[in-house]
Amino acid sequence: MPIKLPAGDTDLMAQVKQLSGVDLGKCFHCRGCGPVCPVGKSMGMTPHGVIRLVQFGLREEVLGSSAIWICLGCHTCSTLCPMAIDIAAVMDALRYLALEERVVPAEPAILEFHRQVLETVEHYGRTHKLQIMLRFKAKTGHWFSDLDVGLKMLAKRKLELGPSRVEQVEEVRRLFGDAWRE
């Protein structure tokens, strides 16, 4: 008996392709991307699951998912994809569409976290993890929710107390403009 799917949004895959430059029709769901994803267990679905939702045109489900916001954009999945699909670019495109369509992120504080990352990059030319963490905690008010992780990172010297800067930080700032603050 064939599986009946709801009528999907036929434009979604074309929109993602236009924004990301990625043809998701090439994905044959080998599932190689899922096990290698460093945050796959937290995403709620694997990267190929996200691609499948796009292929079926399930706009609300994919744009409302946690997966597109939790994705680190680390390209681990993309480097192991036999079809060389840039999954990180797809996730970026989906986040863009979610913001354009004013979809409330499934992870309530994730948008604020992304803003804090961008602010440190704009200010220093690269990320400063301690500042990101402290500013994020100040905005959300969840000061002690993962204090143990922060202390472990400090002990292992994974958090620098002071920021490092790129020499040409003005060039980085020019790239930002005001567009990302909207």
N, C-alpha and C positions, 0 to 999 in steps of 0.2 A: 504494500500500500504506500503510495507516495506521501511525502511530508508536505503539508500545506503551510506555507508561510504567509504572513500578512503582506499586503501590497506594500512594497518598499519604495523609498524615495529614489527614483532612477537617476536623479541629478547628483546624489551624494558622491558617488565614486568619481564622477567627472570633476566635481568641485575639489575633491581631495587631490586628484591628479593635477589640476591647474595650480593649486597652491603649493604642492610638494614636489611636483615633477615626477611622481612615482606612479607607475601603472600597476595597480593592485590586482589586475587580472592575471598577472604573472605568478601570484602566490598559489601554490598547489597544496598548501597546508601540511607540510612535512613535519611541522611542530618542533623544528629545531630551535626556534627562537625562545620558546617557553622555558625550558630547563636552564638556559644560560642567563636568563634575565636576573640581575642581582636583586630586584625588588618584585619579582614575579609573584611571590607568595602574598604580597601586600596589595597587589593591583586588583584582585577580584576576578581577573581573567588574563589570559596570556596575550602576548602581542598578536599571535595569529588569530585569537578570538576577536580582538578589536578589528583586525582586517576583515574577518568574516562578517562582522556586523556591517561594515562599510559596504562590502560586496552585496549583501542582501538589502542595502538601502535602509537599514534600521537606524535612522538619524537620531531619534530621541534616546534610544538605548545607548548608542555609542557616545553621543555628546554629553549625556548625563552620567557616564560611567566614571568611576574612580581611576580606572586604568590610564586614561589620557593625562591625568594630572599627576599621578604618582610616577609615571615614566621619567627616568633620569635623563634621557637623551644621551646615554653613554655610548651608543652604537654597538654594544656587545652583540645584540641580536642581529643587527645589520651585517656585521662582519662574518657571521656564521651562516647567513642566509644563502642557500645555493642559487637563488635567483637574484642575489645582490639587491634586494629591496631595502631601501633606506627607511626603515621603520621609524626611526627617530624623526625624520622629516614628516612622516605621516602623522605622528603624534602631535607635532607642532601645528600642522594644518588643522587637525581636529580641535586642538585647544583654541586656535584662532577662530574657527567656526563657532565654537561654543561661546566665546566672548562676543563675537559679532551678533549672535542670536540671543544673547543675554541669558544663556542657560546657567542656572545656579550650579556651581561645582559640587560634585558629590562629596568632596572633602572640603568642609567649610573653611578651614584656615589655609588651604594650599595656595590660594591666589595671593594671600598676604605673604606667605613664604617666598613665592616667586618674586614678588615686588621687592622684598628685602635683598634677595640675591642680586637682582638687577641694580638696586641702589648701590651696593658695594662695588659691583663691577664698574658702574658709572663713576663712582668716587675714586677708586684706586686703580682701575684698569684690570683688576682681577678680583676674585672673591676673597673675602675675609670671613672665615667660618664663625669665629667667635662673635664678631659684630652681627652677622646674620642671625645667629642664635639669640643673642641678647635683645636685639631689636624686635625679632619675631615674638619672643616671650613678652616683651613690654606691650606689644600691640594686642596679643591674644590674652594676656593675663595668666597664662598657664606656666608660671615660673618653675614649678618643681616637678612637672609631669615626666621629664626624662633627665633629671639632674644626675642620676647615676651614670648615664651614657656620657654626658658632658664631662664629668669628672674623670671617667676612664679615658676619654679622648685627650684631656689635658695631661693625664699621667703618662700617656704613650706619645706625647708631643705631636698629636694630630691636630691640635688647635694652637695656632700661633697667637700670642697675646697681642702683638702689634701687627698691623697690616703691612704687607709688602706692596710696593707700587711699581707699575710699569713706568719707564722713563718718559714716554710720550702720552701721558694720561689725557691730555687735551684732545688728542686724536680719537681716543676711545669715547670721550664725552661728546664729541661732535657726532659720532655715529648714533648716539641715543636720541638727541633732540628731545622733544616733549611727547613724541607719539606714544611711548609705552606707558605714560602716566595716565592716559585717558581711562 
